[in-house]
């Protein structure tokens, strides 16, 4: 609690929200931010299309150090036309929730290479 008070003094407009406990309950609540159930098929189709179209697809959050490392590696390895970057900082379409349900991968970065994956930063293949 001390840390929260200290942060509020440092950043006056900071408001700390309570965690939504619904997502940990059995049987629901894990729809991601803004995903109203019907959007799951739409975002799933879009991700599958990207995986088929590009040699490498990466789902990142801009503030994540592991995402930055994985993205820099992929930018060195693949040309820009072969790489698709999906930034999900506020994840209003439920991309991370979809990946968690479909692939059982809960963290970022989420990397798909040549249609295979998902990989994280630590277990990405090192060859093209």
C-alpha positions as CSV (number, residue, x, y, z in Angstrom):
1,X,0.0,0.0,0.0
2,X,3.0,2.3,0.7
3,X,4.0,2.0,-3.0
4,X,0.6,3.1,-4.2
5,X,0.6,6.1,-1.9
6,X,4.1,7.0,-3.0
7,X,3.1,6.7,-6.7
8,X,0.1,8.9,-6.2
9,X,2.3,11.6,-4.7
10,X,4.7,11.4,-7.6
11,X,1.9,11.3,-10.3
12,X,-1.1,13.4,-9.0
13,X,-3.6,12.2,-11.6
14,X,-2.9,8.5,-11.0
15,X,-5.9,6.4,-10.1
16,X,-5.4,2.8,-9.1
17,X,-8.2,0.5,-10.2
18,X,-9.2,-2.7,-8.4
19,X,-8.6,-5.9,-10.3
20,X,-11.6,-7.5,-12.0
21,X,-12.0,-10.7,-10.1
22,X,-14.7,-12.0,-12.5
23,X,-12.0,-13.4,-14.9
24,X,-10.7,-15.8,-12.3
25,X,-14.1,-17.4,-11.6
26,X,-15.1,-20.6,-13.3
27,X,-17.2,-20.3,-16.4
28,X,-16.7,-16.8,-17.7
29,X,-15.6,-13.3,-17.6
30,X,-12.5,-13.9,-19.7
31,X,-13.5,-11.9,-22.7
32,X,-10.7,-9.4,-22.8
33,X,-11.1,-5.7,-22.9
34,X,-14.1,-4.6,-25.0
35,X,-14.7,-8.0,-26.5
36,X,-18.4,-8.7,-26.4
37,X,-18.3,-12.4,-27.3
38,X,-19.2,-12.1,-31.0
39,X,-15.8,-10.3,-31.7
40,X,-13.9,-13.5,-30.8
41,X,-14.5,-15.0,-34.2
42,X,-13.6,-11.8,-36.0
43,X,-10.3,-11.3,-34.1
44,X,-9.6,-15.0,-34.4
45,X,-10.1,-14.9,-38.2
46,X,-7.9,-11.8,-38.4
47,X,-5.0,-13.4,-36.5
48,X,-5.2,-16.6,-38.5
49,X,-5.1,-14.6,-41.7
50,X,-2.0,-12.8,-40.5
51,X,-0.3,-16.1,-39.5
52,X,-0.9,-17.5,-43.0
53,X,0.0,-14.3,-44.9
54,X,3.2,-13.2,-43.1
55,X,6.4,-15.2,-42.3
56,X,6.5,-13.8,-38.7
57,X,3.6,-12.3,-36.6
58,X,4.3,-10.8,-33.2
59,X,1.8,-9.5,-30.6
60,X,3.5,-6.9,-28.4
61,X,2.9,-4.3,-25.7
62,X,5.1,-1.3,-26.1
63,X,6.2,-1.1,-22.5
64,X,7.3,-4.7,-22.2
65,X,11.1,-5.3,-22.3
66,X,10.8,-8.9,-23.6
67,X,8.6,-7.6,-26.5
68,X,11.2,-5.1,-27.4
69,X,14.0,-7.7,-27.4
70,X,11.9,-10.2,-29.5
71,X,10.8,-7.4,-31.9
72,X,14.4,-6.2,-32.5
73,X,15.4,-9.8,-33.2
74,X,12.6,-10.3,-35.7
75,X,13.3,-7.0,-37.4
76,X,16.9,-8.1,-38.0
77,X,15.9,-11.5,-39.2
78,X,12.9,-10.8,-41.4
79,X,12.2,-8.1,-44.0
80,X,9.5,-5.5,-43.2
81,X,7.1,-7.1,-45.7
82,X,7.3,-10.5,-44.0
83,X,6.7,-9.2,-40.5
84,X,3.4,-8.2,-39.0
85,X,3.4,-6.4,-35.6
86,X,0.2,-6.2,-33.5
87,X,0.4,-3.7,-30.7
88,X,-2.1,-4.4,-27.9
89,X,-1.3,-1.8,-25.2
90,X,-5.0,-1.4,-24.3
91,X,-6.2,-4.6,-26.0
92,X,-9.8,-3.4,-26.6
93,X,-10.4,-6.2,-29.1
94,X,-9.4,-9.1,-26.8
95,X,-6.4,-10.3,-28.8
96,X,-4.5,-11.5,-25.7
97,X,-7.6,-13.3,-24.3
98,X,-8.1,-15.0,-27.7
99,X,-4.5,-16.2,-27.8
100,X,-4.8,-17.4,-24.2
101,X,-8.0,-19.4,-25.0
102,X,-6.8,-20.9,-28.3
103,X,-3.1,-21.5,-27.6
104,X,-2.8,-21.5,-23.8
105,X,-0.2,-18.7,-24.1
106,X,-0.8,-16.0,-21.5
107,X,2.1,-13.6,-21.8
108,X,3.5,-11.2,-24.4
109,X,5.3,-11.3,-26.7
110,X,3.3,-13.9,-28.7
111,X,5.3,-14.9,-31.8
112,X,4.2,-17.0,-34.8
113,X,7.0,-18.0,-37.2
114,X,6.1,-19.7,-40.6
115,X,2.7,-20.6,-39.3
116,X,4.1,-22.3,-36.2
117,X,3.9,-21.2,-32.6
118,X,3.1,-19.5,-30.4
119,X,6.5,-18.7,-29.1
120,X,7.7,-16.4,-26.4
121,X,10.9,-14.3,-26.2
122,X,12.9,-17.1,-24.6
123,X,11.8,-20.1,-26.9
124,X,11.8,-18.5,-30.4
125,X,13.5,-20.5,-33.1
126,X,16.8,-18.9,-34.1
127,X,16.8,-19.8,-37.8
128,X,14.5,-18.5,-40.6
